[in-house]
């Protein structure tokens, strides 16, 4: 099972997507991307919880 996420699914005008074998590894990639490209998004516990609802298993 692979965990996957894309910014497009989050409603962002951004073509970035990522996948990883575990949610924790995927969250590391997401945090790097958000810090680099979406500085307006604060990684509060609430936002992290919302991001996790967008993670799909593929
Ligand atoms: Zn993005």
PDB file of the backbone (N, CA, C, O) and the ligand in Angstrom, with CONECT records:
HET     ZN  A 101       1
ATOM      1  N   UNK A   1       0.847  -1.199   0.000  1.00  0.00           N
ATOM      2  CA  UNK A   1       0.000   0.000   0.000  1.00  0.00           C
ATOM      3  C   UNK A   1       0.881   1.246   0.000  1.00  0.00           C
ATOM      4  O   UNK A   1       1.860   1.344   0.739  1.00  0.00           O
ATOM      5  N   UNK A   2       0.502   2.185  -0.847  1.00  0.00           N
ATOM      6  CA  UNK A   2       1.253   3.442  -0.932  1.00  0.00           C
ATOM      7  C   UNK A   2       0.340   4.603  -0.556  1.00  0.00           C
ATOM      8  O   UNK A   2      -0.816   4.661  -0.977  1.00  0.00           O
ATOM      9  N   UNK A   3       0.865   5.509   0.227  1.00  0.00           N
ATOM     10  CA  UNK A   3       0.132   6.725   0.595  1.00  0.00           C
ATOM     11  C   UNK A   3       0.466   7.822  -0.407  1.00  0.00           C
ATOM     12  O   UNK A   3       1.624   8.017  -0.779  1.00  0.00           O
ATOM     13  N   UNK A   4      -0.561   8.526  -0.831  1.00  0.00           N
ATOM     14  CA  UNK A   4      -0.361   9.527  -1.871  1.00  0.00           C
ATOM     15  C   UNK A   4      -1.158  10.786  -1.559  1.00  0.00           C
ATOM     16  O   UNK A   4      -2.215  10.736  -0.931  1.00  0.00           O
ATOM     17  N   UNK A   5      -0.619  11.928  -2.017  1.00  0.00           N
ATOM     18  CA  UNK A   5      -1.346  13.191  -1.850  1.00  0.00           C
ATOM     19  C   UNK A   5      -0.979  14.112  -3.010  1.00  0.00           C
ATOM     20  O   UNK A   5       0.118  14.025  -3.561  1.00  0.00           O
ATOM     21  N   UNK A   6      -1.897  14.984  -3.370  1.00  0.00           N
ATOM     22  CA  UNK A   6      -1.571  16.003  -4.370  1.00  0.00           C
ATOM     23  C   UNK A   6      -2.137  17.340  -3.910  1.00  0.00           C
ATOM     24  O   UNK A   6      -3.185  17.393  -3.266  1.00  0.00           O
ATOM     25  N   UNK A   7      -1.439  18.411  -4.244  1.00  0.00           N
ATOM     26  CA  UNK A   7      -1.914  19.748  -3.899  1.00  0.00           C
ATOM     27  C   UNK A   7      -3.230  20.044  -4.610  1.00  0.00           C
ATOM     28  O   UNK A   7      -4.079  20.761  -4.080  1.00  0.00           O
ATOM     29  N   UNK A   8      -3.398  19.491  -5.810  1.00  0.00           N
ATOM     30  CA  UNK A   8      -4.628  19.728  -6.555  1.00  0.00           C
ATOM     31  C   UNK A   8      -5.840  19.269  -5.735  1.00  0.00           C
ATOM     32  O   UNK A   8      -6.873  19.939  -5.722  1.00  0.00           O
ATOM     33  N   UNK A   9      -5.712  18.124  -5.049  1.00  0.00           N
ATOM     34  CA  UNK A   9      -6.810  17.622  -4.218  1.00  0.00           C
ATOM     35  C   UNK A   9      -7.106  18.552  -3.049  1.00  0.00           C
ATOM     36  O   UNK A   9      -8.224  18.575  -2.535  1.00  0.00           O
ATOM     37  N   UNK A  10      -6.108  19.315  -2.633  1.00  0.00           N
ATOM     38  CA  UNK A  10      -6.294  20.264  -1.527  1.00  0.00           C
ATOM     39  C   UNK A  10      -6.856  21.595  -2.028  1.00  0.00           C
ATOM     40  O   UNK A  10      -7.012  22.542  -1.257  1.00  0.00           O
ATOM     41  N   UNK A  11      -7.161  21.656  -3.335  1.00  0.00           N
ATOM     42  CA  UNK A  11      -7.738  22.877  -3.885  1.00  0.00           C
ATOM     43  C   UNK A  11      -6.707  23.918  -4.254  1.00  0.00           C
ATOM     44  O   UNK A  11      -7.047  25.073  -4.511  1.00  0.00           O
ATOM     45  N   UNK A  12      -5.431  23.511  -4.282  1.00  0.00           N
ATOM     46  CA  UNK A  12      -4.359  24.439  -4.622  1.00  0.00           C
ATOM     47  C   UNK A  12      -4.109  24.423  -6.133  1.00  0.00           C
ATOM     48  O   UNK A  12      -4.233  23.389  -6.790  1.00  0.00           O
ATOM     49  N   UNK A  13      -3.757  25.584  -6.657  1.00  0.00           N
ATOM     50  CA  UNK A  13      -3.376  25.680  -8.066  1.00  0.00           C
ATOM     51  C   UNK A  13      -1.905  25.316  -8.170  1.00  0.00           C
ATOM     52  O   UNK A  13      -1.049  26.171  -8.397  1.00  0.00           O
ATOM     53  N   UNK A  14      -1.631  24.037  -8.001  1.00  0.00           N
ATOM     54  CA  UNK A  14      -0.257  23.548  -7.862  1.00  0.00           C
ATOM     55  C   UNK A  14      -0.252  22.106  -8.329  1.00  0.00           C
ATOM     56  O   UNK A  14      -1.125  21.329  -7.945  1.00  0.00           O
ATOM     57  N   UNK A  15       0.721  21.735  -9.155  1.00  0.00           N
ATOM     58  CA  UNK A  15       0.752  20.385  -9.741  1.00  0.00           C
ATOM     59  C   UNK A  15       1.555  19.392  -8.915  1.00  0.00           C
ATOM     60  O   UNK A  15       1.773  18.259  -9.346  1.00  0.00           O
ATOM     61  N   UNK A  16       1.994  19.804  -7.740  1.00  0.00           N
ATOM     62  CA  UNK A  16       2.820  18.935  -6.908  1.00  0.00           C
ATOM     63  C   UNK A  16       2.023  17.745  -6.386  1.00  0.00           C
ATOM     64  O   UNK A  16       0.861  17.876  -6.001  1.00  0.00           O
ATOM     65  N   UNK A  17       2.661  16.599  -6.381  1.00  0.00           N
ATOM     66  CA  UNK A  17       2.081  15.443  -5.707  1.00  0.00           C
ATOM     67  C   UNK A  17       3.226  14.593  -5.184  1.00  0.00           C
ATOM     68  O   UNK A  17       4.365  14.728  -5.633  1.00  0.00           O
ATOM     69  N   UNK A  18       2.925  13.725  -4.243  1.00  0.00           N
ATOM     70  CA  UNK A  18       3.963  12.879  -3.663  1.00  0.00           C
ATOM     71  C   UNK A  18       3.335  11.591  -3.174  1.00  0.00           C
ATOM     72  O   UNK A  18       2.133  11.511  -2.920  1.00  0.00           O
ATOM     73  N   UNK A  19       4.182  10.591  -3.050  1.00  0.00           N
ATOM     74  CA  UNK A  19       3.721   9.344  -2.455  1.00  0.00           C
ATOM     75  C   UNK A  19       4.855   8.757  -1.621  1.00  0.00           C
ATOM     76  O   UNK A  19       6.029   9.059  -1.837  1.00  0.00           O
ATOM     77  N   UNK A  20       4.481   7.920  -0.671  1.00  0.00           N
ATOM     78  CA  UNK A  20       5.453   7.298   0.224  1.00  0.00           C
ATOM     79  C   UNK A  20       4.816   6.054   0.817  1.00  0.00           C
ATOM     80  O   UNK A  20       3.593   5.923   0.837  1.00  0.00           O
ATOM     81  N   UNK A  21       5.657   5.135   1.304  1.00  0.00           N
ATOM     82  CA  UNK A  21       5.094   3.893   1.840  1.00  0.00           C
ATOM     83  C   UNK A  21       4.312   4.085   3.142  1.00  0.00           C
ATOM     84  O   UNK A  21       3.423   3.291   3.450  1.00  0.00           O
ATOM     85  N   UNK A  22       4.630   5.118   3.899  1.00  0.00           N
ATOM     86  CA  UNK A  22       3.917   5.339   5.160  1.00  0.00           C
ATOM     87  C   UNK A  22       3.457   6.784   5.258  1.00  0.00           C
ATOM     88  O   UNK A  22       4.005   7.678   4.614  1.00  0.00           O
ATOM     89  N   UNK A  23       2.427   6.990   6.088  1.00  0.00           N
ATOM     90  CA  UNK A  23       1.902   8.342   6.286  1.00  0.00           C
ATOM     91  C   UNK A  23       2.984   9.265   6.863  1.00  0.00           C
ATOM     92  O   UNK A  23       3.090  10.424   6.464  1.00  0.00           O
ATOM     93  N   UNK A  24       3.781   8.749   7.799  1.00  0.00           N
ATOM     94  CA  UNK A  24       4.809   9.599   8.410  1.00  0.00           C
ATOM     95  C   UNK A  24       5.822  10.078   7.378  1.00  0.00           C
ATOM     96  O   UNK A  24       6.218  11.244   7.390  1.00  0.00           O
ATOM     97  N   UNK A  25       6.245   9.179   6.479  1.00  0.00           N
ATOM     98  CA  UNK A  25       7.206   9.581   5.443  1.00  0.00           C
ATOM     99  C   UNK A  25       6.579  10.573   4.478  1.00  0.00           C
ATOM    100  O   UNK A  25       7.237  11.500   4.005  1.00  0.00           O
ATOM    101  N   UNK A  26       5.294  10.367   4.191  1.00  0.00           N
ATOM    102  CA  UNK A  26       4.608  11.300   3.300  1.00  0.00           C
ATOM    103  C   UNK A  26       4.476  12.669   3.966  1.00  0.00           C
ATOM    104  O   UNK A  26       4.633  13.693   3.300  1.00  0.00           O
ATOM    105  N   UNK A  27       4.192  12.703   5.256  1.00  0.00           N
ATOM    106  CA  UNK A  27       4.060  13.989   5.955  1.00  0.00           C
ATOM    107  C   UNK A  27       5.370  14.778   5.913  1.00  0.00           C
ATOM    108  O   UNK A  27       5.346  16.006   5.834  1.00  0.00           O
ATOM    109  N   UNK A  28       6.511  14.085   5.965  1.00  0.00           N
ATOM    110  CA  UNK A  28       7.803  14.777   5.864  1.00  0.00           C
ATOM    111  C   UNK A  28       7.906  15.486   4.513  1.00  0.00           C
ATOM    112  O   UNK A  28       8.329  16.640   4.440  1.00  0.00           O
ATOM    113  N   UNK A  29       7.513  14.779   3.433  1.00  0.00           N
ATOM    114  CA  UNK A  29       7.556  15.386   2.092  1.00  0.00           C
ATOM    115  C   UNK A  29       6.575  16.550   2.004  1.00  0.00           C
ATOM    116  O   UNK A  29       6.884  17.586   1.416  1.00  0.00           O
ATOM    117  N   UNK A  30       5.397  16.375   2.591  1.00  0.00           N
ATOM    118  CA  UNK A  30       4.389  17.437   2.562  1.00  0.00           C
ATOM    119  C   UNK A  30       4.917  18.672   3.303  1.00  0.00           C
ATOM    120  O   UNK A  30       4.795  19.793   2.811  1.00  0.00           O
ATOM    121  N   UNK A  31       5.496  18.463   4.471  1.00  0.00           N
ATOM    122  CA  UNK A  31       6.004  19.605   5.249  1.00  0.00           C
ATOM    123  C   UNK A  31       7.082  20.355   4.468  1.00  0.00           C
ATOM    124  O   UNK A  31       7.113  21.586   4.469  1.00  0.00           O
ATOM    125  N   UNK A  32       7.968  19.606   3.801  1.00  0.00           N
ATOM    126  CA  UNK A  32       9.013  20.261   2.994  1.00  0.00           C
ATOM    127  C   UNK A  32       8.389  21.091   1.880  1.00  0.00           C
ATOM    128  O   UNK A  32       8.815  22.217   1.624  1.00  0.00           O
ATOM    129  N   UNK A  33       7.379  20.532   1.218  1.00  0.00           N
ATOM    130  CA  UNK A  33       6.735  21.239   0.108  1.00  0.00           C
ATOM    131  C   UNK A  33       5.982  22.475   0.605  1.00  0.00           C
ATOM    132  O   UNK A  33       6.073  23.547   0.007  1.00  0.00           O
ATOM    133  N   UNK A  34       5.253  22.321   1.680  1.00  0.00           N
ATOM    134  CA  UNK A  34       4.485  23.456   2.215  1.00  0.00           C
ATOM    135  C   UNK A  34       5.443  24.581   2.626  1.00  0.00           C
ATOM    136  O   UNK A  34       5.189  25.752   2.343  1.00  0.00           O
ATOM    137  N   UNK A  35       6.532  24.222   3.287  1.00  0.00           N
ATOM    138  CA  UNK A  35       7.490  25.251   3.739  1.00  0.00           C
ATOM    139  C   UNK A  35       8.148  25.939   2.555  1.00  0.00           C
ATOM    140  O   UNK A  35       8.487  27.120   2.636  1.00  0.00           O
ATOM    141  N   UNK A  36       8.336  25.204   1.440  1.00  0.00           N
ATOM    142  CA  UNK A  36       9.001  25.781   0.272  1.00  0.00           C
ATOM    143  C   UNK A  36       8.046  26.578  -0.614  1.00  0.00           C
ATOM    144  O   UNK A  36       8.413  27.633  -1.132  1.00  0.00           O
ATOM    145  N   UNK A  37       6.818  26.076  -0.790  1.00  0.00           N
ATOM    146  CA  UNK A  37       5.925  26.630  -1.822  1.00  0.00           C
ATOM    147  C   UNK A  37       4.657  27.273  -1.281  1.00  0.00           C
ATOM    148  O   UNK A  37       4.039  28.092  -1.961  1.00  0.00           O
ATOM    149  N   UNK A  38       4.270  26.916  -0.080  1.00  0.00           N
ATOM    150  CA  UNK A  38       2.995  27.436   0.453  1.00  0.00           C
ATOM    151  C   UNK A  38       3.232  28.038   1.828  1.00  0.00           C
ATOM    152  O   UNK A  38       2.707  27.573   2.840  1.00  0.00           O
ATOM    153  N   UNK A  39       4.042  29.088   1.828  1.00  0.00           N
ATOM    154  CA  UNK A  39       4.440  29.676   3.113  1.00  0.00           C
ATOM    155  C   UNK A  39       3.252  30.267   3.868  1.00  0.00           C
ATOM    156  O   UNK A  39       3.332  30.523   5.069  1.00  0.00           O
ATOM    157  N   UNK A  40       2.124  30.484   3.134  1.00  0.00           N
ATOM    158  CA  UNK A  40       0.939  31.022   3.809  1.00  0.00           C
ATOM    159  C   UNK A  40       0.244  29.971   4.676  1.00  0.00           C
ATOM    160  O   UNK A  40      -0.576  30.307   5.531  1.00  0.00           O
ATOM    161  N   UNK A  41       0.576  28.698   4.451  1.00  0.00           N
ATOM    162  CA  UNK A  41      -0.062  27.631   5.240  1.00  0.00           C
ATOM    163  C   UNK A  41       0.784  27.360   6.475  1.00  0.00           C
ATOM    164  O   UNK A  41       1.955  26.994   6.376  1.00  0.00           O
ATOM    165  N   UNK A  42       0.173  27.545   7.633  1.00  0.00           N
ATOM    166  CA  UNK A  42       0.844  27.206   8.884  1.00  0.00           C
ATOM    167  C   UNK A  42       0.571  25.749   9.201  1.00  0.00           C
ATOM    168  O   UNK A  42      -0.564  25.284   9.107  1.00  0.00           O
ATOM    169  N   UNK A  43       1.617  25.034   9.577  1.00  0.00           N
ATOM    170  CA  UNK A  43       1.443  23.611   9.882  1.00  0.00           C
ATOM    171  C   UNK A  43       1.023  23.452  11.340  1.00  0.00           C
ATOM    172  O   UNK A  43       1.737  22.867  12.154  1.00  0.00           O
ATOM    173  N   UNK A  44      -0.151  23.986  11.642  1.00  0.00           N
ATOM    174  CA  UNK A  44      -0.727  23.796  12.974  1.00  0.00           C
ATOM    175  C   UNK A  44      -1.263  22.376  13.078  1.00  0.00           C
ATOM    176  O   UNK A  44      -1.488  21.725  12.058  1.00  0.00           O
ATOM    177  N   UNK A  45      -1.471  21.887  14.299  1.00  0.00           N
ATOM    178  CA  UNK A  45      -2.044  20.531  14.428  1.00  0.00           C
ATOM    179  C   UNK A  45      -3.364  20.395  13.665  1.00  0.00           C
ATOM    180  O   UNK A  45      -3.645  19.341  13.093  1.00  0.00           O
ATOM    181  N   UNK A  46      -4.171  21.458  13.657  1.00  0.00           N
ATOM    182  CA  UNK A  46      -5.445  21.423  12.932  1.00  0.00           C
ATOM    183  C   UNK A  46      -5.213  21.274  11.426  1.00  0.00           C
ATOM    184  O   UNK A  46      -5.865  20.457  10.775  1.00  0.00           O
ATOM    185  N   UNK A  47      -4.287  22.061  10.873  1.00  0.00           N
ATOM    186  CA  UNK A  47      -4.012  21.965   9.442  1.00  0.00           C
ATOM    187  C   UNK A  47      -3.391  20.626   9.083  1.00  0.00           C
ATOM    188  O   UNK A  47      -3.700  20.056   8.036  1.00  0.00           O
ATOM    189  N   UNK A  48      -2.519  20.122   9.942  1.00  0.00           N
ATOM    190  CA  UNK A  48      -1.922  18.809   9.684  1.00  0.00           C
ATOM    191  C   UNK A  48      -3.022  17.743   9.661  1.00  0.00           C
ATOM    192  O   UNK A  48      -2.991  16.838   8.827  1.00  0.00           O
ATOM    193  N   UNK A  49      -3.986  17.846  10.568  1.00  0.00           N
ATOM    194  CA  UNK A  49      -5.108  16.894  10.586  1.00  0.00           C
ATOM    195  C   UNK A  49      -5.913  16.997   9.298  1.00  0.00           C
ATOM    196  O   UNK A  49      -6.321  15.980   8.737  1.00  0.00           O
ATOM    197  N   UNK A  50      -6.144  18.223   8.825  1.00  0.00           N
ATOM    198  CA  UNK A  50      -6.869  18.406   7.561  1.00  0.00           C
ATOM    199  C   UNK A  50      -6.091  17.816   6.395  1.00  0.00           C
ATOM    200  O   UNK A  50      -6.672  17.164   5.526  1.00  0.00           O
ATOM    201  N   UNK A  51      -4.794  18.038   6.369  1.00  0.00           N
ATOM    202  CA  UNK A  51      -3.949  17.490   5.301  1.00  0.00           C
ATOM    203  C   UNK A  51      -4.057  15.960   5.299  1.00  0.00           C
ATOM    204  O   UNK A  51      -4.153  15.340   4.240  1.00  0.00           O
ATOM    205  N   UNK A  52      -4.039  15.363   6.491  1.00  0.00           N
ATOM    206  CA  UNK A  52      -4.077  13.898   6.571  1.00  0.00           C
ATOM    207  C   UNK A  52      -5.373  13.325   5.991  1.00  0.00           C
ATOM    208  O   UNK A  52      -5.384  12.197   5.498  1.00  0.00           O
ATOM    209  N   UNK A  53      -6.475  14.105   6.048  1.00  0.00           N
ATOM    210  CA  UNK A  53      -7.730  13.603   5.470  1.00  0.00           C
ATOM    211  C   UNK A  53      -7.638  13.543   3.944  1.00  0.00           C
ATOM    212  O   UNK A  53      -8.450  12.878   3.303  1.00  0.00           O
ATOM    213  N   UNK A  54      -6.655  14.233   3.359  1.00  0.00           N
ATOM    214  CA  UNK A  54      -6.508  14.246   1.894  1.00  0.00           C
ATOM    215  C   UNK A  54      -5.592  13.137   1.388  1.00  0.00           C
ATOM    216  O   UNK A  54      -5.459  12.942   0.180  1.00  0.00           O
ATOM    217  N   UNK A  55      -4.966  12.416   2.302  1.00  0.00           N
ATOM    218  CA  UNK A  55      -4.059  11.346   1.907  1.00  0.00           C
ATOM    219  C   UNK A  55      -4.866  10.144   1.433  1.00  0.00           C
ATOM    220  O   UNK A  55      -5.801   9.699   2.099  1.00  0.00           O
ATOM    221  N   UNK A  56      -4.479   9.624   0.255  1.00  0.00           N
ATOM    222  CA  UNK A  56      -5.159   8.469  -0.334  1.00  0.00           C
ATOM    223  C   UNK A  56      -4.237   7.263  -0.285  1.00  0.00           C
ATOM    224  O   UNK A  56      -3.013   7.394  -0.287  1.00  0.00           O
ATOM    225  N   UNK A  57      -4.846   6.093  -0.241  1.00  0.00           N
ATOM    226  CA  UNK A  57      -4.062   4.869  -0.388  1.00  0.00           C
ATOM    227  C   UNK A  57      -4.205   4.418  -1.829  1.00  0.00           C
ATOM    228  O   UNK A  57      -5.313   4.294  -2.350  1.00  0.00           O
ATOM    229  N   UNK A  58      -3.061   4.172  -2.470  1.00  0.00           N
ATOM    230  CA  UNK A  58      -3.105   3.735  -3.868  1.00  0.00           C
ATOM    231  C   UNK A  58      -2.373   2.403  -4.014  1.00  0.00           C
ATOM    232  O   UNK A  58      -2.293   1.860  -5.115  1.00  0.00           O
TER     233      UNK A  58
HETATM  234 ZN    ZN A 101       1.781  22.673  -3.715  1.00  0.00          ZN
END
